[in-house]
Amino acid sequence: MLKKKSNLIPYRLHNDSLEFYLQLRSKDAKQYPDSWGFWGGGIEGDETPAQAMLREIQEELEFVPQDYKFFKKIEDPIGNEKHLYHARVYEDFEDKIVIHEGQGGKFFTRKDTEKEEKMKHKDKQALLELFDIINI
């Protein structure tokens, strides 16, 4: 196992379509450069996964998620253990955040997710599962 990580998947309902907000990782990122993935990062010291996710999201987006929920734990292809959380955000989400990591962010519909080639397979599987679980 390389690292324990904690991630947030923000989502919204836009034009009657469920969308997830993902990060385009930096071209020089140590892991998975220039690919779409989840916001968040490593669990430090004695942090719980939820504490790590809240700290990471504050650092990366200057955002404090409300009513977040644990979704699942997955292992990525290189052995990172990822604790995934999701939280509903609203139309003004992008106006409320300041992105400090990666090349930027974008909302993905199910169709966008299915056709995106710059997304890790396990992340894509998790998102497609989340599309089926969330009822808004």
Phi and psi in radians as a Rosetta constraint file:
Dihedral C 1 N 2 CA 2 C 2 CIRCULARHARMONIC -1.322 0.35
Dihedral N 2 CA 2 C 2 N 3 CIRCULARHARMONIC -0.991 0.35
Dihedral C 2 N 3 CA 3 C 3 CIRCULARHARMONIC -2.720 0.35
Dihedral N 3 CA 3 C 3 N 4 CIRCULARHARMONIC 2.585 0.35
Dihedral C 3 N 4 CA 4 C 4 CIRCULARHARMONIC -1.653 0.35
Dihedral N 4 CA 4 C 4 N 5 CIRCULARHARMONIC 2.268 0.35
Dihedral C 4 N 5 CA 5 C 5 CIRCULARHARMONIC -2.223 0.35
Dihedral N 5 CA 5 C 5 N 6 CIRCULARHARMONIC 2.813 0.35
Dihedral C 5 N 6 CA 6 C 6 CIRCULARHARMONIC -2.379 0.35
Dihedral N 6 CA 6 C 6 N 7 CIRCULARHARMONIC 2.286 0.35
Dihedral C 6 N 7 CA 7 C 7 CIRCULARHARMONIC -2.323 0.35
Dihedral N 7 CA 7 C 7 N 8 CIRCULARHARMONIC 2.670 0.35
Dihedral C 7 N 8 CA 8 C 8 CIRCULARHARMONIC -2.037 0.35
Dihedral N 8 CA 8 C 8 N 9 CIRCULARHARMONIC 2.417 0.35
Dihedral C 8 N 9 CA 9 C 9 CIRCULARHARMONIC -2.044 0.35
Dihedral N 9 CA 9 C 9 N 10 CIRCULARHARMONIC 1.670 0.35
Dihedral C 9 N 10 CA 10 C 10 CIRCULARHARMONIC -1.225 0.35
Dihedral N 10 CA 10 C 10 N 11 CIRCULARHARMONIC 2.527 0.35
Dihedral C 10 N 11 CA 11 C 11 CIRCULARHARMONIC -2.460 0.35
Dihedral N 11 CA 11 C 11 N 12 CIRCULARHARMONIC 2.753 0.35
Dihedral C 11 N 12 CA 12 C 12 CIRCULARHARMONIC -2.571 0.35
Dihedral N 12 CA 12 C 12 N 13 CIRCULARHARMONIC 2.867 0.35
Dihedral C 12 N 13 CA 13 C 13 CIRCULARHARMONIC -1.800 0.35
Dihedral N 13 CA 13 C 13 N 14 CIRCULARHARMONIC 2.113 0.35
Dihedral C 13 N 14 CA 14 C 14 CIRCULARHARMONIC -2.357 0.35
Dihedral N 14 CA 14 C 14 N 15 CIRCULARHARMONIC 2.112 0.35
Dihedral C 14 N 15 CA 15 C 15 CIRCULARHARMONIC 0.897 0.35
Dihedral N 15 CA 15 C 15 N 16 CIRCULARHARMONIC 0.803 0.35
Dihedral C 15 N 16 CA 16 C 16 CIRCULARHARMONIC 1.080 0.35
Dihedral N 16 CA 16 C 16 N 17 CIRCULARHARMONIC 0.391 0.35
Dihedral C 16 N 17 CA 17 C 17 CIRCULARHARMONIC -2.216 0.35
Dihedral N 17 CA 17 C 17 N 18 CIRCULARHARMONIC 2.354 0.35
Dihedral C 17 N 18 CA 18 C 18 CIRCULARHARMONIC -1.334 0.35
Dihedral N 18 CA 18 C 18 N 19 CIRCULARHARMONIC 2.329 0.35
Dihedral C 18 N 19 CA 19 C 19 CIRCULARHARMONIC -2.346 0.35
Dihedral N 19 CA 19 C 19 N 20 CIRCULARHARMONIC 2.509 0.35
Dihedral C 19 N 20 CA 20 C 20 CIRCULARHARMONIC -1.981 0.35
Dihedral N 20 CA 20 C 20 N 21 CIRCULARHARMONIC 2.430 0.35
Dihedral C 20 N 21 CA 21 C 21 CIRCULARHARMONIC -1.671 0.35
Dihedral N 21 CA 21 C 21 N 22 CIRCULARHARMONIC 2.053 0.35
Dihedral C 21 N 22 CA 22 C 22 CIRCULARHARMONIC -2.050 0.35
Dihedral N 22 CA 22 C 22 N 23 CIRCULARHARMONIC 2.863 0.35
Dihedral C 22 N 23 CA 23 C 23 CIRCULARHARMONIC -1.835 0.35
Dihedral N 23 CA 23 C 23 N 24 CIRCULARHARMONIC 2.366 0.35
Dihedral C 23 N 24 CA 24 C 24 CIRCULARHARMONIC -1.587 0.35
Dihedral N 24 CA 24 C 24 N 25 CIRCULARHARMONIC 1.923 0.35
Dihedral C 24 N 25 CA 25 C 25 CIRCULARHARMONIC -1.124 0.35
Dihedral N 25 CA 25 C 25 N 26 CIRCULARHARMONIC 2.698 0.35
Dihedral C 25 N 26 CA 26 C 26 CIRCULARHARMONIC -1.044 0.35
Dihedral N 26 CA 26 C 26 N 27 CIRCULARHARMONIC 2.644 0.35
Dihedral C 26 N 27 CA 27 C 27 CIRCULARHARMONIC -1.171 0.35
Dihedral N 27 CA 27 C 27 N 28 CIRCULARHARMONIC -0.365 0.35
Dihedral C 27 N 28 CA 28 C 28 CIRCULARHARMONIC -1.904 0.35
Dihedral N 28 CA 28 C 28 N 29 CIRCULARHARMONIC 0.312 0.35
Dihedral C 28 N 29 CA 29 C 29 CIRCULARHARMONIC -1.064 0.35
Dihedral N 29 CA 29 C 29 N 30 CIRCULARHARMONIC 2.514 0.35
Dihedral C 29 N 30 CA 30 C 30 CIRCULARHARMONIC -1.121 0.35
Dihedral N 30 CA 30 C 30 N 31 CIRCULARHARMONIC -0.654 0.35
Dihedral C 30 N 31 CA 31 C 31 CIRCULARHARMONIC -2.093 0.35
Dihedral N 31 CA 31 C 31 N 32 CIRCULARHARMONIC 2.340 0.35
Dihedral C 31 N 32 CA 32 C 32 CIRCULARHARMONIC 0.911 0.35
Dihedral N 32 CA 32 C 32 N 33 CIRCULARHARMONIC 0.944 0.35
Dihedral C 32 N 33 CA 33 C 33 CIRCULARHARMONIC -1.070 0.35
Dihedral N 33 CA 33 C 33 N 34 CIRCULARHARMONIC 2.566 0.35
Dihedral C 33 N 34 CA 34 C 34 CIRCULARHARMONIC 0.948 0.35
Dihedral N 34 CA 34 C 34 N 35 CIRCULARHARMONIC 0.668 0.35
Dihedral C 34 N 35 CA 35 C 35 CIRCULARHARMONIC -2.235 0.35
Dihedral N 35 CA 35 C 35 N 36 CIRCULARHARMONIC 2.749 0.35
Dihedral C 35 N 36 CA 36 C 36 CIRCULARHARMONIC -1.426 0.35
Dihedral N 36 CA 36 C 36 N 37 CIRCULARHARMONIC 2.374 0.35
Dihedral C 36 N 37 CA 37 C 37 CIRCULARHARMONIC -2.758 0.35
Dihedral N 37 CA 37 C 37 N 38 CIRCULARHARMONIC -2.930 0.35
Dihedral C 37 N 38 CA 38 C 38 CIRCULARHARMONIC -1.590 0.35
Dihedral N 38 CA 38 C 38 N 39 CIRCULARHARMONIC 2.675 0.35
Dihedral C 38 N 39 CA 39 C 39 CIRCULARHARMONIC -1.343 0.35
Dihedral N 39 CA 39 C 39 N 40 CIRCULARHARMONIC 2.488 0.35
Dihedral C 39 N 40 CA 40 C 40 CIRCULARHARMONIC 2.325 0.35
Dihedral N 40 CA 40 C 40 N 41 CIRCULARHARMONIC -2.944 0.35
Dihedral C 40 N 41 CA 41 C 41 CIRCULARHARMONIC -3.068 0.35
Dihedral N 41 CA 41 C 41 N 42 CIRCULARHARMONIC -2.710 0.35
Dihedral C 41 N 42 CA 42 C 42 CIRCULARHARMONIC -1.205 0.35
Dihedral N 42 CA 42 C 42 N 43 CIRCULARHARMONIC 2.524 0.35
Dihedral C 42 N 43 CA 43 C 43 CIRCULARHARMONIC -1.445 0.35
Dihedral N 43 CA 43 C 43 N 44 CIRCULARHARMONIC 2.224 0.35
Dihedral C 43 N 44 CA 44 C 44 CIRCULARHARMONIC -1.882 0.35
Dihedral N 44 CA 44 C 44 N 45 CIRCULARHARMONIC 2.470 0.35
Dihedral C 44 N 45 CA 45 C 45 CIRCULARHARMONIC 0.896 0.35
Dihedral N 45 CA 45 C 45 N 46 CIRCULARHARMONIC -2.213 0.35
Dihedral C 45 N 46 CA 46 C 46 CIRCULARHARMONIC -1.737 0.35
Dihedral N 46 CA 46 C 46 N 47 CIRCULARHARMONIC 0.381 0.35
Dihedral C 46 N 47 CA 47 C 47 CIRCULARHARMONIC -1.106 0.35
Dihedral N 47 CA 47 C 47 N 48 CIRCULARHARMONIC 2.544 0.35
Dihedral C 47 N 48 CA 48 C 48 CIRCULARHARMONIC -1.389 0.35
Dihedral N 48 CA 48 C 48 N 49 CIRCULARHARMONIC 2.823 0.35
Dihedral C 48 N 49 CA 49 C 49 CIRCULARHARMONIC -0.981 0.35
Dihedral N 49 CA 49 C 49 N 50 CIRCULARHARMONIC -0.689 0.35
Dihedral C 49 N 50 CA 50 C 50 CIRCULARHARMONIC -1.142 0.35
Dihedral N 50 CA 50 C 50 N 51 CIRCULARHARMONIC -0.744 0.35
Dihedral C 50 N 51 CA 51 C 51 CIRCULARHARMONIC -1.094 0.35
Dihedral N 51 CA 51 C 51 N 52 CIRCULARHARMONIC -0.726 0.35
Dihedral C 51 N 52 CA 52 C 52 CIRCULARHARMONIC -1.114 0.35
Dihedral N 52 CA 52 C 52 N 53 CIRCULARHARMONIC -0.750 0.35
Dihedral C 52 N 53 CA 53 C 53 CIRCULARHARMONIC -1.068 0.35
Dihedral N 53 CA 53 C 53 N 54 CIRCULARHARMONIC -0.800 0.35
Dihedral C 53 N 54 CA 54 C 54 CIRCULARHARMONIC -1.085 0.35
Dihedral N 54 CA 54 C 54 N 55 CIRCULARHARMONIC -0.744 0.35
Dihedral C 54 N 55 CA 55 C 55 CIRCULARHARMONIC -1.123 0.35
Dihedral N 55 CA 55 C 55 N 56 CIRCULARHARMONIC -0.834 0.35
Dihedral C 55 N 56 CA 56 C 56 CIRCULARHARMONIC -1.076 0.35
Dihedral N 56 CA 56 C 56 N 57 CIRCULARHARMONIC -0.728 0.35
Dihedral C 56 N 57 CA 57 C 57 CIRCULARHARMONIC -1.193 0.35
Dihedral N 57 CA 57 C 57 N 58 CIRCULARHARMONIC -0.639 0.35
Dihedral C 57 N 58 CA 58 C 58 CIRCULARHARMONIC -1.108 0.35
Dihedral N 58 CA 58 C 58 N 59 CIRCULARHARMONIC -0.756 0.35
Dihedral C 58 N 59 CA 59 C 59 CIRCULARHARMONIC -1.180 0.35
Dihedral N 59 CA 59 C 59 N 60 CIRCULARHARMONIC -0.720 0.35
Dihedral C 59 N 60 CA 60 C 60 CIRCULARHARMONIC -1.480 0.35
Dihedral N 60 CA 60 C 60 N 61 CIRCULARHARMONIC -0.562 0.35
Dihedral C 60 N 61 CA 61 C 61 CIRCULARHARMONIC -2.213 0.35
Dihedral N 61 CA 61 C 61 N 62 CIRCULARHARMONIC -0.070 0.35
Dihedral C 61 N 62 CA 62 C 62 CIRCULARHARMONIC 0.910 0.35
Dihedral N 62 CA 62 C 62 N 63 CIRCULARHARMONIC 0.816 0.35
Dihedral C 62 N 63 CA 63 C 63 CIRCULARHARMONIC -2.349 0.35
Dihedral N 63 CA 63 C 63 N 64 CIRCULARHARMONIC 2.460 0.35
Dihedral C 63 N 64 CA 64 C 64 CIRCULARHARMONIC -2.013 0.35
Dihedral N 64 CA 64 C 64 N 65 CIRCULARHARMONIC 1.875 0.35
Dihedral C 64 N 65 CA 65 C 65 CIRCULARHARMONIC -1.178 0.35
Dihedral N 65 CA 65 C 65 N 66 CIRCULARHARMONIC 2.477 0.35
Dihedral C 65 N 66 CA 66 C 66 CIRCULARHARMONIC -1.904 0.35
Dihedral N 66 CA 66 C 66 N 67 CIRCULARHARMONIC 2.560 0.35
Dihedral C 66 N 67 CA 67 C 67 CIRCULARHARMONIC 0.895 0.35
Dihedral N 67 CA 67 C 67 N 68 CIRCULARHARMONIC 0.749 0.35
Dihedral C 67 N 68 CA 68 C 68 CIRCULARHARMONIC -1.322 0.35
Dihedral N 68 CA 68 C 68 N 69 CIRCULARHARMONIC 2.687 0.35
Dihedral C 68 N 69 CA 69 C 69 CIRCULARHARMONIC -2.327 0.35
Dihedral N 69 CA 69 C 69 N 70 CIRCULARHARMONIC 2.506 0.35
Dihedral C 69 N 70 CA 70 C 70 CIRCULARHARMONIC -1.257 0.35
Dihedral N 70 CA 70 C 70 N 71 CIRCULARHARMONIC 2.358 0.35
Dihedral C 70 N 71 CA 71 C 71 CIRCULARHARMONIC -1.799 0.35
Dihedral N 71 CA 71 C 71 N 72 CIRCULARHARMONIC -1.098 0.35
Dihedral C 71 N 72 CA 72 C 72 CIRCULARHARMONIC -2.975 0.35
Dihedral N 72 CA 72 C 72 N 73 CIRCULARHARMONIC 2.981 0.35
Dihedral C 72 N 73 CA 73 C 73 CIRCULARHARMONIC -1.970 0.35
Dihedral N 73 CA 73 C 73 N 74 CIRCULARHARMONIC 2.304 0.35
Dihedral C 73 N 74 CA 74 C 74 CIRCULARHARMONIC -2.262 0.35
Dihedral N 74 CA 74 C 74 N 75 CIRCULARHARMONIC 2.829 0.35
Dihedral C 74 N 75 CA 75 C 75 CIRCULARHARMONIC -2.003 0.35
Dihedral N 75 CA 75 C 75 N 76 CIRCULARHARMONIC 2.257 0.35
Dihedral C 75 N 76 CA 76 C 76 CIRCULARHARMONIC -1.450 0.35
Dihedral N 76 CA 76 C 76 N 77 CIRCULARHARMONIC 3.015 0.35
Dihedral C 76 N 77 CA 77 C 77 CIRCULARHARMONIC -1.032 0.35
Dihedral N 77 CA 77 C 77 N 78 CIRCULARHARMONIC -0.414 0.35
Dihedral C 77 N 78 CA 78 C 78 CIRCULARHARMONIC -1.773 0.35
Dihedral N 78 CA 78 C 78 N 79 CIRCULARHARMONIC 0.117 0.35
Dihedral C 78 N 79 CA 79 C 79 CIRCULARHARMONIC 1.767 0.35
Dihedral N 79 CA 79 C 79 N 80 CIRCULARHARMONIC 0.109 0.35
Dihedral C 79 N 80 CA 80 C 80 CIRCULARHARMONIC -1.262 0.35
Dihedral N 80 CA 80 C 80 N 81 CIRCULARHARMONIC 2.383 0.35
Dihedral C 80 N 81 CA 81 C 81 CIRCULARHARMONIC -1.639 0.35
Dihedral N 81 CA 81 C 81 N 82 CIRCULARHARMONIC 2.093 0.35
Dihedral C 81 N 82 CA 82 C 82 CIRCULARHARMONIC -1.991 0.35
Dihedral N 82 CA 82 C 82 N 83 CIRCULARHARMONIC 2.166 0.35
Dihedral C 82 N 83 CA 83 C 83 CIRCULARHARMONIC -1.664 0.35
Dihedral N 83 CA 83 C 83 N 84 CIRCULARHARMONIC 2.032 0.35
Dihedral C 83 N 84 CA 84 C 84 CIRCULARHARMONIC -1.804 0.35
Dihedral N 84 CA 84 C 84 N 85 CIRCULARHARMONIC 2.270 0.35
Dihedral C 84 N 85 CA 85 C 85 CIRCULARHARMONIC -2.099 0.35
Dihedral N 85 CA 85 C 85 N 86 CIRCULARHARMONIC 2.762 0.35
Dihedral C 85 N 86 CA 86 C 86 CIRCULARHARMONIC -2.353 0.35
Dihedral N 86 CA 86 C 86 N 87 CIRCULARHARMONIC 2.678 0.35
Dihedral C 86 N 87 CA 87 C 87 CIRCULARHARMONIC -2.634 0.35
Dihedral N 87 CA 87 C 87 N 88 CIRCULARHARMONIC 2.417 0.35
Dihedral C 87 N 88 CA 88 C 88 CIRCULARHARMONIC -1.347 0.35
Dihedral N 88 CA 88 C 88 N 89 CIRCULARHARMONIC 2.389 0.35
Dihedral C 88 N 89 CA 89 C 89 CIRCULARHARMONIC -2.172 0.35
Dihedral N 89 CA 89 C 89 N 90 CIRCULARHARMONIC 3.052 0.35
Dihedral C 89 N 90 CA 90 C 90 CIRCULARHARMONIC -2.147 0.35
Dihedral N 90 CA 90 C 90 N 91 CIRCULARHARMONIC 3.132 0.35
Dihedral C 90 N 91 CA 91 C 91 CIRCULARHARMONIC -0.913 0.35
Dihedral N 91 CA 91 C 91 N 92 CIRCULARHARMONIC -0.560 0.35
Dihedral C 91 N 92 CA 92 C 92 CIRCULARHARMONIC -1.546 0.35
Dihedral N 92 CA 92 C 92 N 93 CIRCULARHARMONIC 0.171 0.35
Dihedral C 92 N 93 CA 93 C 93 CIRCULARHARMONIC -0.924 0.35
Dihedral N 93 CA 93 C 93 N 94 CIRCULARHARMONIC -0.863 0.35
Dihedral C 93 N 94 CA 94 C 94 CIRCULARHARMONIC -1.152 0.35
Dihedral N 94 CA 94 C 94 N 95 CIRCULARHARMONIC -0.405 0.35
Dihedral C 94 N 95 CA 95 C 95 CIRCULARHARMONIC -1.371 0.35
Dihedral N 95 CA 95 C 95 N 96 CIRCULARHARMONIC -0.342 0.35
Dihedral C 95 N 96 CA 96 C 96 CIRCULARHARMONIC -1.675 0.35
Dihedral N 96 CA 96 C 96 N 97 CIRCULARHARMONIC -0.155 0.35
Dihedral C 96 N 97 CA 97 C 97 CIRCULARHARMONIC -1.877 0.35
Dihedral N 97 CA 97 C 97 N 98 CIRCULARHARMONIC 2.759 0.35
Dihedral C 97 N 98 CA 98 C 98 CIRCULARHARMONIC -2.237 0.35
Dihedral N 98 CA 98 C 98 N 99 CIRCULARHARMONIC 2.040 0.35
Dihedral C 98 N 99 CA 99 C 99 CIRCULARHARMONIC -1.470 0.35
Dihedral N 99 CA 99 C 99 N 100 CIRCULARHARMONIC 2.143 0.35
Dihedral C 99 N 100 CA 100 C 100 CIRCULARHARMONIC -1.930 0.35
Dihedral N 100 CA 100 C 100 N 101 CIRCULARHARMONIC -0.101 0.35
Dihedral C 100 N 101 CA 101 C 101 CIRCULARHARMONIC -2.391 0.35
Dihedral N 101 CA 101 C 101 N 102 CIRCULARHARMONIC 2.607 0.35
Dihedral C 101 N 102 CA 102 C 102 CIRCULARHARMONIC 1.388 0.35
Dihedral N 102 CA 102 C 102 N 103 CIRCULARHARMONIC -3.033 0.35
Dihedral C 102 N 103 CA 103 C 103 CIRCULARHARMONIC -1.590 0.35
Dihedral N 103 CA 103 C 103 N 104 CIRCULARHARMONIC -0.148 0.35
Dihedral C 103 N 104 CA 104 C 104 CIRCULARHARMONIC 2.514 0.35
Dihedral N 104 CA 104 C 104 N 105 CIRCULARHARMONIC -3.023 0.35
Dihedral C 104 N 105 CA 105 C 105 CIRCULARHARMONIC -2.354 0.35
Dihedral N 105 CA 105 C 105 N 106 CIRCULARHARMONIC 2.856 0.35
Dihedral C 105 N 106 CA 106 C 106 CIRCULARHARMONIC -2.772 0.35
Dihedral N 106 CA 106 C 106 N 107 CIRCULARHARMONIC 2.508 0.35
Dihedral C 106 N 107 CA 107 C 107 CIRCULARHARMONIC -1.449 0.35
Dihedral N 107 CA 107 C 107 N 108 CIRCULARHARMONIC 2.351 0.35
Dihedral C 107 N 108 CA 108 C 108 CIRCULARHARMONIC -2.009 0.35
Dihedral N 108 CA 108 C 108 N 109 CIRCULARHARMONIC 2.273 0.35
Dihedral C 108 N 109 CA 109 C 109 CIRCULARHARMONIC -1.435 0.35
Dihedral N 109 CA 109 C 109 N 110 CIRCULARHARMONIC 3.048 0.35
Dihedral C 109 N 110 CA 110 C 110 CIRCULARHARMONIC -1.041 0.35
Dihedral N 110 CA 110 C 110 N 111 CIRCULARHARMONIC -0.771 0.35
Dihedral C 110 N 111 CA 111 C 111 CIRCULARHARMONIC -1.095 0.35
Dihedral N 111 CA 111 C 111 N 112 CIRCULARHARMONIC -0.753 0.35
Dihedral C 111 N 112 CA 112 C 112 CIRCULARHARMONIC -1.016 0.35
Dihedral N 112 CA 112 C 112 N 113 CIRCULARHARMONIC -0.771 0.35
Dihedral C 112 N 113 CA 113 C 113 CIRCULARHARMONIC -1.100 0.35
Dihedral N 113 CA 113 C 113 N 114 CIRCULARHARMONIC -0.805 0.35
Dihedral C 113 N 114 CA 114 C 114 CIRCULARHARMONIC -1.071 0.35
Dihedral N 114 CA 114 C 114 N 115 CIRCULARHARMONIC -0.620 0.35
Dihedral C 114 N 115 CA 115 C 115 CIRCULARHARMONIC -1.668 0.35
Dihedral N 115 CA 115 C 115 N 116 CIRCULARHARMONIC -0.148 0.35
Dihedral C 115 N 116 CA 116 C 116 CIRCULARHARMONIC -1.200 0.35
Dihedral N 116 CA 116 C 116 N 117 CIRCULARHARMONIC 2.139 0.35
Dihedral C 116 N 117 CA 117 C 117 CIRCULARHARMONIC -1.571 0.35
Dihedral N 117 CA 117 C 117 N 118 CIRCULARHARMONIC -0.334 0.35
Dihedral C 117 N 118 CA 118 C 118 CIRCULARHARMONIC -1.702 0.35
Dihedral N 118 CA 118 C 118 N 119 CIRCULARHARMONIC 0.762 0.35
Dihedral C 118 N 119 CA 119 C 119 CIRCULARHARMONIC -2.343 0.35
Dihedral N 119 CA 119 C 119 N 120 CIRCULARHARMONIC 2.355 0.35
Dihedral C 119 N 120 CA 120 C 120 CIRCULARHARMONIC -1.094 0.35
Dihedral N 120 CA 120 C 120 N 121 CIRCULARHARMONIC 2.457 0.35
Dihedral C 120 N 121 CA 121 C 121 CIRCULARHARMONIC -0.974 0.35
Dihedral N 121 CA 121 C 121 N 122 CIRCULARHARMONIC -0.798 0.35
Dihedral C 121 N 122 CA 122 C 122 CIRCULARHARMONIC -1.155 0.35
Dihedral N 122 CA 122 C 122 N 123 CIRCULARHARMONIC -0.623 0.35
Dihedral C 122 N 123 CA 123 C 123 CIRCULARHARMONIC -1.140 0.35
Dihedral N 123 CA 123 C 123 N 124 CIRCULARHARMONIC -0.745 0.35
Dihedral C 123 N 124 CA 124 C 124 CIRCULARHARMONIC -1.088 0.35
Dihedral N 124 CA 124 C 124 N 125 CIRCULARHARMONIC -0.760 0.35
Dihedral C 124 N 125 CA 125 C 125 CIRCULARHARMONIC -1.050 0.35
Dihedral N 125 CA 125 C 125 N 126 CIRCULARHARMONIC -0.772 0.35
Dihedral C 125 N 126 CA 126 C 126 CIRCULARHARMONIC -1.096 0.35
Dihedral N 126 CA 126 C 126 N 127 CIRCULARHARMONIC -0.754 0.35
Dihedral C 126 N 127 CA 127 C 127 CIRCULARHARMONIC -1.091 0.35
Dihedral N 127 CA 127 C 127 N 128 CIRCULARHARMONIC -0.778 0.35
Dihedral C 127 N 128 CA 128 C 128 CIRCULARHARMONIC -1.099 0.35
Dihedral N 128 CA 128 C 128 N 129 CIRCULARHARMONIC -0.632 0.35
Dihedral C 128 N 129 CA 129 C 129 CIRCULARHARMONIC -1.143 0.35
Dihedral N 129 CA 129 C 129 N 130 CIRCULARHARMONIC -0.717 0.35
Dihedral C 129 N 130 CA 130 C 130 CIRCULARHARMONIC -1.154 0.35
Dihedral N 130 CA 130 C 130 N 131 CIRCULARHARMONIC -0.617 0.35
Dihedral C 130 N 131 CA 131 C 131 CIRCULARHARMONIC -0.983 0.35
Dihedral N 131 CA 131 C 131 N 132 CIRCULARHARMONIC -0.653 0.35
Dihedral C 131 N 132 CA 132 C 132 CIRCULARHARMONIC -1.369 0.35
Dihedral N 132 CA 132 C 132 N 133 CIRCULARHARMONIC -0.397 0.35
Dihedral C 132 N 133 CA 133 C 133 CIRCULARHARMONIC -1.545 0.35
Dihedral N 133 CA 133 C 133 N 134 CIRCULARHARMONIC -0.722 0.35
Dihedral C 133 N 134 CA 134 C 134 CIRCULARHARMONIC -1.325 0.35
Dihedral N 134 CA 134 C 134 N 135 CIRCULARHARMONIC 2.222 0.35
Dihedral C 134 N 135 CA 135 C 135 CIRCULARHARMONIC -2.036 0.35
Dihedral N 135 CA 135 C 135 N 136 CIRCULARHARMONIC 1.881 0.35
